[in-house]
Amino acid sequence: MKLLVINAGSSSVKYQLYDMTDESVLAKGLVERIGMDSSILTHKPTGKEEVTEVSEILEHTTAIRKVLDKLIDKECGVLASVDEIQAVGHRVVHGGEVFKGSALVTGEVKSEIRRLFDLAPLHNPPAVLGITAAEKNMPGVPQVVAFDTAFHQTMEEKVFLYPIPKVLYKKHHVRRYGAHGTSHEYVSKVAAEYLDRPLEDLKIITCHIGNGGSLTAVKGGVSMDTSMGLTPLEGLMMGTRSGDLDPAVVTFVMNKEELSLSEVNSMLNKHSGLLAISGSSSDMRDITDGMAEGDPNATLAFEMYEYRLRKYIGSYAAAMDGVDVIVFTAGIGENSVVVREKVCENLTYLGVEVDPELNKIRSGEPRRISTPNSKVEVLVIPTNEELMIARDTYRIVQENQ
């Protein structure tokens, strides 16, 4: 089966085409600046040169059509016909409490995703645009949605509830949902396979850290706790997001600075985190460069980031009564030698011991960076959310044939 995985943003569409006979990627690409007359489509067929096209793409239906045109193009295509695509999988950020796993798209499913717009106003509406665009371009082809929140639906009530009036949960579903679930699930499974140990026997802390970031305590293969909350703002200090802070800070700053709700929301989501403390960048590469050059603001930003990350690892080790494996993944987790080094050198109380030379290796493959004497396995595993979506799509379509 050949299937297309789509990740639709408000002005972009990422895509990968899979052949599920061997889970190989036939082509992948990105449509950017949708809604403009200078939209950019970058298409990379496996084994062929990357091609770029600039044209007017005003909405998602046209974007998907142009992607399909590239997939069957005589020069850069990989398919003889669009009819070869037998299913489409979509990434959707928020599935609320309804979706505990991926689902076949129906009218009812789309209505439920729309109902959740308030919980993910920046992410769920574009997802629906992507679904609708795919349906228009490939009528009759089964569509499947995979939710970032689904993996975390195994959390117990004592974990996902906030200590606020329970009526707010009953009326407005205010609770912890988490995010990056597809990534946390993927790397935890790969960790067990890499170590050749049963997933159900392992206590794993997965660190998905990029510009956004979250940690998850995975016990016996299920999510026990995760750092993001009702929204992706809670938890770790991130590139431009504050992460955890005293809730009273919001009302205090709004009063002192005479900020509106939208202004303070923008401050916490777009102007905080590494960017706010360093005063120059939200990119960890710039932060570590600045730290090496002696920039005190970059140094402080790094130290705050590392401290908060390490504190969460410690709390999840306590929550699970121990930890067998720590996994680093996503942009910072996979690529920042210094972040992994500094975090792990302060986890000696857990018996963590990292090999400095192994930590420096960049391979693009799952690898161990801990020493043979380490009581906790420390792994670096490249995440692959698209493959997880492809696998779920394949399974669900097979089950519904």
N, C-alpha and C positions, 0 to 999 in steps of 0.2 A: 504493500500500500504506500502511495505517495501522499503526503499531507503537508499542508502549509501552516506554519505557526505565525501568528500575528500579534504584535504588541503595539496597540494604537495609542498615541498621545494626542493632545489637543491640536498640535500642528505637525505631527510626525507619524510615520508607520515603520516599525522595524519588522523584518520578516526573515524566516528561514524555511527552506523547502527540504523535507526529509524523505528518504526512501526507508521505510520501516523494516524492510527485509534484513537490513544490516545496521539500521539507525544512522546511516551516513547522511551528511548534509550535501545536497546537490547544489544549492545556491543560497545566498543570503544577501541582505541589503537593507537600505534605509531610504525613506522618503522624508525630506525635511522641508520646512517652511511652507507647509500646506496652507492655502489661503492667499498665496502671493503669486505674482506673475513670474517670479524667479525661483520657483521651487526646484529642489535638487534631488534627483534620484540617483543613488549610488548602488550599483548592482555587481555582486561578485559571484560568478559561477565557479564551482570547484574545478580547479585544473585549467581555468581560463583567465584572461586578463580582466581586471576590474574595469567597468564602464561607468561613466557619469553623464547624466543628461539634465540640462536646465530647461525648464518649461513652465507654463502656467498650470498650476494645479490648485483649484479653488476649494475642493472638498474631498473627503475621504473616498467616495465612490470612484472618482477619477484617479486618485492615488492608487487604489487597489487595481484598477483596470490597467494602469501603466505598469505596475509590477507584473501582472499576468502577461502583458505584452512582452516584457523583457524575458520572462521565463520560457516563452515559445519563440523568441526571436531566432532567426537562422544563424546569426553570428554569435550571440552571447547567451542564447537560450539553452535549456537543459531538458525541455519537454517537446514532444511533437504536437501536443494539443493540451489545452486547459482541462479537457475531460479526464486527463490522467490524474488530476488532483481529486482524491476521493474523500478528503475530509479537511476541515480547517479548525485549528485550535487557537483560542484567544486567551491572553492574559487579562485578568480582571483583578484589580487591587482588593476591593472589599466585597466579601460575601456575607457579611453580617452573621447572624446566628442560624440562618436558614441553610446555608451551604457548608456542609462538613466535608465536601470533596468536590471534584470536578463534575460537571453536569452537561448533558446534551441540551443544546439551545432549543427552547420552545418559547411560545408567546408568554407563558407564565414566568419562565426564567428571566426573560428580558424585562418584564414588568417588575420583578423583584429587584433586579439590578438597578433599575430606575428609582425604585423606592429607597435605595441605599445611597442615592446621590448626596444626601446631606452628610453622610459619614465619610465620603470620599469625593468631594466636589471637583477636585482637580483630575481625578483618575477614572472614576466610573463613567462619566458622560462620554469621554473619548472612546472608551471600550465599547459602548453601545454603538457609537458611530462606526467603529471598525467592524462590528458584527453585521450591522445593517449594510455596510458597503460590500462586505463579502457575500452576503445573501443576494444582493442585486447583481453582482458580477458572476456568481456561481450558484444560480438557483437550483435547489434540490440537493446540493452537496451538504452533508451533515456538518454542523458546527458544534464545537465543544468549548465550554468556558472553564478555565482553571483559576482558582482564587488564591491570592496571597495570604488570606486570612484562614483558609480552610484547615491547614495543618495544625493551627493553634486551637481548634475547637475541642481538643481533648483536655484543655486546662480545666481544673476543678473550680467550682464556684468560689471557694475561699481564695483562689488565685486571681480570677478574672474580675471579681467585683471590687469596686472602689468603696472606701468607708465613708460614703455620703448617703443621704436619705435614699432608701431603696426604691422609693416611688419614681426616682429619676431613671432607674434601670427599667422598671416596669413600663413607664410611659415612653421613654425616649431611647431605651437600649444603651444607656451610658455604662460602659464596661471596657475592660481590656480586650482588644481583638488581636493586636500584633500585626506584623507584616513580614515580608520576605519569606513567607512560609514555604514556598516552592523551593527556594534555595536551601533553607535549613533542612528540609526533608531530604533533598538530593545529597547534600554533603554528608549528612549523618549516615545514609545508606552506603555511600561510597567508602566512608571511613570503616564501616564494619566489613565491607568486602575487601578493602585493602589490608586490613589486619587479620582477615580470615577468622573473624569471631562473630558469633550470633548477635545480631543487632539487639535482640530482646534482653541480652545479658549486660549491655553496656550503658554507662552513664556518660553522656557526651555533652560538652558545652560547645555550641557552634557559634563562631564569631563572624557574622556577615558585616564587614566594615568597608564602606566606600564613602562617597560623599554623604550618603545616608548610612545608617548603621543600626544593627540590632543584634542582640545575643539571645540564644534560646537554650534552655535546659532540656535536653532530649533524654528521657529515661525510658529504657525498654523500647525505643523506637517511636515514642510519641512525645509531643510537646507538653512539658510539665509547666513551664513558665517562659515568658519572653519579655523583652525589655520595652518594646513599643506598646502603646496603649490604645485608647479610643482612636487616636490618630498617630501618624508617624513622628509626632513631635516629642513624645515622651521617651525617656531612656537615656542613651548615650549622648554625650556631646558630639555633634556632627559638624559637617562642613559649614553650613549656614544655620543650623537649627540648634536651639539651646539645650535640648534634652531636659533632664530633671531639674526643677527649681521649685522654690517655695511658691505655692499658688498665690500667696498674698503679694508677690512681686508684681503680678499683672495689674491688680487694682491700685497698688501703690504708685507704679509708674504711670498708669493711665491718669491718675489724679494729679501727680506732680508735673507731668509733661503735657497734660491736656490732650491725650491721645484718644482717637476713636477706636472702636473694636477692631476695625480692619487694619488700622495703623499698628496696633500692638500685635496683632496676629502676624502682620508682615515682618515686624521687628523680630519676633521669636522664630519665625520660619526661614527668613531670608537674610537677616542681618545679624545673626548671633553665631554661636559656635566658634570654630577656628577663625572664621573671618573677623568676628568681633574682637577676639582677644589678640590676634596677631596684628590686626589693623591693616592687613595687606592682602591676604589670600585665604581661600577656603580649601585650597589644594594641599594635601599632606606633603607632596613633593616639594612645594615651595616652603612649607613650614620647616621641614627637615633641612633643606638647604640654608634657610635663614638661621636655624639653630646652629648649624656647623660654622656659619660665618659670625656667630656671636650676637645675633639679634636677640635682645632680652624678651621682646614681645613674642617672637616665634618660639623661643624656648619655653616661655610660660604657657603658650597655647598647647605646645606638645605635651608638657608635663601634666596639664589639666586633662587633656585627652587620654593620655596613658593611665593616669590615676583612676579616672572614672571607668575606663574599660576594665582595668584590673579589679576594681571594686565589685563590678558586676560578676566577673568570673568567680570571685570569692563567695559572693552571695549565692550563686547557683550551685557551687560546690557544697555549701551548707544546706541548701534546699533539697539536694539529692542525696545528702549524707555521703558525699564523696564524688570523685570524678575519675573516669578511666581515660578519657580522651578529650583533648582540646583541639578544635579545628579552626583554622584561619582561612577565610575565603573573601571573595569580592575584591574590588580595586586595591584598597589599602592592605587587606588581609593577605592577599596573594603576592603583593609586590613590595611592601615596605619591610625591608630587613630590620630597620631600626625599631619600628613599632613592635614587631614580634620579639625582638631581643630584649627591649626594655620591659615589656609586660612580663615575659617569662622569667627574667632574672629576679623579679620581685614576687615570684610564686614558689620559692624554694620550700616554704612551709607545707606545700602540697606534694613535695617531692619532685617538682618539675626541674628538669635539667636539659637545656638545649645545646646542641652541638653548633658552635659558631660557624663552622665551615659548611655544614649542611644547610644552615639557615640562609647562607648567601646564594645558594644555588637557585637558578630560575629555570624551570623545566617545562612549565605548562602542563605537568602531569601531577597526580596525587603523590605526595612524598612525605616521609617522616623527617622531622628536624630535631627530634629529641634523641638523647644518647641512650645506649642500651641500659644504663643504670637508672634512667628516669622512671619514677613510679607512675607517671602519667604520660601516655603517648601524646605527642604534639605533632599535628599534621597540617600541611598546607594543601588544600584541595580546591582547584579551580571550580567555580560553580557553573552549572549549566541548567538554568531555569527553562530554557527553550526545549531541551531534551525531555525534561520532566513533563512539560505540557504536551509534547509530542507523544510520549508514552501513554499519558492519561487519555489523550484524544483517540489514539489507536485502540486502547482497551475498551473505551466506552462505545465507540462506533462498532466494534466487533460484537460487543454484548447486545447491541440494539439492532443488529441486522436480522 
